[in-house]
Amino acid sequence: MRKRILNNTYTGGAMNHMPTNIRLTNWEQEEIRKKSIEINKIRIKNGREPYKDSEMVHKILEISLPYIKVGNDGEVIVDPE
């Protein structure tokens, strides 16, 4: 039996469409904010434009997604090798 959740985020099998908006926890927001400050200070020091918050999230996803794997226990892991 297929479950259906609003906004086409889950249809029982593979996702048809990923949501375009996600909710971040307070912790996630704060960690991204701190990492953004750290990275943007270096970018500005090197004469580069700072990333906007949304650009930072996109960059993090772009760089890290190739390293996302599923472990033997079914948990999501980041495997840089």
Secondary structure, DSSP 8 states (H G I E B T S, - for coil): ----BGGGTB-SSS-SS--S-----HHHHHHHHHHHHHHHHHHHHTT-----HHHHHHHHHHHHGGGEEE-TTS-EEE---
